[in-house]
Amino acid sequence: MKVNLHPRTGLLFNAYLLMFFIHKVQTGVGIVGLPRIVYLDSKHDAWISVFLAGVITGIVIWAMFIMLKQYDSADLYGIQVDMFGKWLGNLLNIIYMVYLSACFFAIFMNYIEIVQVWIFPNLPTWQLSLVLIALSVYAVQGGVRVVVGLAFLAVLGTLWLAAVLIVPMKYADSTHLFPILNVDIKHLIKGMYGSSLSMMGFELLMFFYPFIKDKKNTLLYAQIGNLYTTILFSIVTLVSIMFFAEDSLARTIWPVLSMFKIVRLPNLERFEFIAVSFWMLIIVPNMSAYLWAASKGFSRVINLKQKHGIWFIGILGWALAFFVHTRSQMNAVTDYVAKMGFVLAFCYPVMLSALVFMKKRFMRRKADNAQGS
Amino acid sequence: MLKVRKRIFFTVLIFGILFVSGCVEQKQLEKLALVTAAGYDLEKKNVIRGTVVVHQFDPMAQNITRMISTTANTSKGLRQGQNLKSNQKLVTGQMRCVIYSKELAKKGVIQLVDALNRDSTVGNMVYLTVADGSAKEIMDVDNTNTKISLGTYIYNLIKQNVESEQILSPTLQEFNHNYYDIGRDPVLPVLKVQNQDVIIKALALFKDDRYVAELGAKQHFYLKILSDRYKAGTHELGFKRSDFEKIRMKKGEHSIRDVYNKLFIDIDNINSHAKLKMIDKKTLKFMVEVKLDSRLLESTEPLDFSNPSSVKFIEKKLNLAMEKDIKGLLKYFQKLGVDPVGIGNEYKAHLRGKNLSKKEWRELYKRASFEVHVKNRIVKTGVID
């Protein structure tokens, strides 16, 4: 396998699209439950935890960029083979493929659960999953530019949802926020760990990197995307803490949707129905981004066509959906993905980039020495 | 060739998706009975009586509303029983208000409120109320002449009063917020049947989810001021006539009014700003600072408003009267052990490194003392002096 990937110029996309892409892949089903999950650990300082988690994400993105910069135009699949050799590298690649597919699975399953609880209690899982998977398969068939473009459109289409947060602000009680920084560092860090699931998605940068046209701008735009996500998440958490009473936030599974329940338009009694439906626009680009990255592994690692990979993962995900029935099973799946994500999106890339950086420096010094002597 | 096949494939796929999406449960308006109000009574131990008023869409029927009443152990058990008595499927998406009988409210309502919270079809803006007698009695009110469903009537009754700043908004959301907050208790309106009409009688003070006492309209004004979020509406204050002798208009034929032997002043609160501050954490001393901008609506005596000093005089009198009333109200809450103002929240906001439980706060609350400052400003006195 070649380490570097040189796609045709027609397949490249501009770096500024990363701004939207990174934000979009981070904002998925995670945000709907984020305030509660973080609140369980870091109480009313949850918004600080979320903000710090965003800062850490920024650092991880920076580390990834350092790593990617060492190569000409490589993705993670190539870098791992280059670093660890054919066998170990490909093993790690397959782990990543499983992880990306699991993310794909967790996203649509979580969304379907929301639809079933909030709108259609009798809707069978397989029907909606068929629709969602078909949509994302269709998008991924169109190639990387369609996937990124879809993310761009979805950001524009759902930007207004953030403005709806003004309505719950009317019912907010600011005393809930005080005293600021009341929890100890341990719980604050636990809260940061809790928000990692929602922050995930930026690791896709490592797979999309070869397709960026102006690679030198990658870091800037990726950071802008992450900054927006961080601010948005912190505000959402902040509003939730003020809006909900202490114990009820701990009990509400989807605080963001529950907040939307308060919105009441003259001829639309229940705004959350619109919000849940619009969430599909947020979900599909996420699903297709993960599906693209996972299926890319088929052509990079196993010498199959990416097209076959798309179908394989799509059908596998659809079939696996039959085995998940209850909320606790869904929780277990999500937790598992979150744990994998914490290692594979946060910890491992930083380690790998340190290794790559050291290796490249070592090689350069060796080359310099060889020249000098 | 391959392209054509691909196109056919995706066309089939998209049509498949279109048909699949029709498979979810259909809800036709003519086959539904919309629950607009639900009432709960305590029938006997472990058994509650649930009554719903439903709105039906039947072009043939004269009476569009119906009342269905059954008994069961839980609210969802009631729904089953009610469905057995209905020719149309009962749905709760349009539920406007929920009524709990006083007897039930005294024992606690959270198990029923929890059922509402769990149900995604129930909106968060449902009004919760307490019935002075039984809930069924209220739902039984014959409202054939009003032509609107009882649920809508009660909804409008409460909404009108909330919007004109007469009562605190009693939505499910606010009940939840105040119930689950450690330093705060909920407040709900009490409904009563009078002359075949449903009226708001008073406000019910809750301790957790239990009804404790009623609050009359007069104190309610102050509770609204203290809650800070709203303007406080109109208020009437009575004074001794002799106190105002100084600024009474003495000249003229029209200055003698003997209907009352006291002086009453009505003010309309345009703007209020209440600040609750903890002064001393050890002795639990709180300071309440209220700033009011109001209009003078009515005065039973011809007072001289043209003179700025007399307006100042009235303001001062109002301040003193209000300070006394607010202090009395806070003491009253303290005696009952209820905290609708959210003093506990203020205390908690200054509590570092410790967790406060509801029980601990109730104990501490008994020791709290209050200092009240009111600043009135009469900005307008109507079209005449």
Boltz contact constraints between the chains, C-beta under 6 A:
constraints:
  - contact:
      token1: [A, 117]
      token2: [B, 120]
      max_distance: 6.0
  - contact:
      token1: [A, 118]
      token2: [B, 120]
      max_distance: 6.0
  - contact:
      token1: [A, 120]
      token2: [B, 24]
      max_distance: 6.0
  - contact:
      token1: [A, 122]
      token2: [B, 25]
      max_distance: 6.0
  - contact:
      token1: [A, 123]
      token2: [B, 24]
      max_distance: 6.0
  - contact:
      token1: [A, 127]
      token2: [B, 20]
      max_distance: 6.0
  - contact:
      token1: [A, 131]
      token2: [B, 17]
      max_distance: 6.0
  - contact:
      token1: [A, 134]
      token2: [B, 13]
      max_distance: 6.0
  - contact:
      token1: [A, 175]
      token2: [B, 345]
      max_distance: 6.0
  - contact:
      token1: [A, 175]
      token2: [B, 346]
      max_distance: 6.0
  - contact:
      token1: [A, 175]
      token2: [B, 349]
      max_distance: 6.0
  - contact:
      token1: [A, 178]
      token2: [B, 349]
      max_distance: 6.0
  - contact:
      token1: [A, 179]
      token2: [B, 352]
      max_distance: 6.0
  - contact:
      token1: [A, 182]
      token2: [B, 352]
      max_distance: 6.0
  - contact:
      token1: [A, 245]
      token2: [B, 177]
      max_distance: 6.0
  - contact:
      token1: [A, 245]
      token2: [B, 180]
      max_distance: 6.0
  - contact:
      token1: [A, 245]
      token2: [B, 181]
      max_distance: 6.0
  - contact:
      token1: [A, 246]
      token2: [B, 182]
      max_distance: 6.0
  - contact:
      token1: [A, 247]
      token2: [B, 180]
      max_distance: 6.0
  - contact:
      token1: [A, 248]
      token2: [B, 176]
      max_distance: 6.0
  - contact:
      token1: [A, 248]
      token2: [B, 180]
      max_distance: 6.0
  - contact:
      token1: [A, 261]
      token2: [B, 124]
      max_distance: 6.0
  - contact:
      token1: [A, 262]
      token2: [B, 124]
      max_distance: 6.0
  - contact:
      token1: [A, 262]
      token2: [B, 173]
      max_distance: 6.0
  - contact:
      token1: [A, 264]
      token2: [B, 125]
      max_distance: 6.0
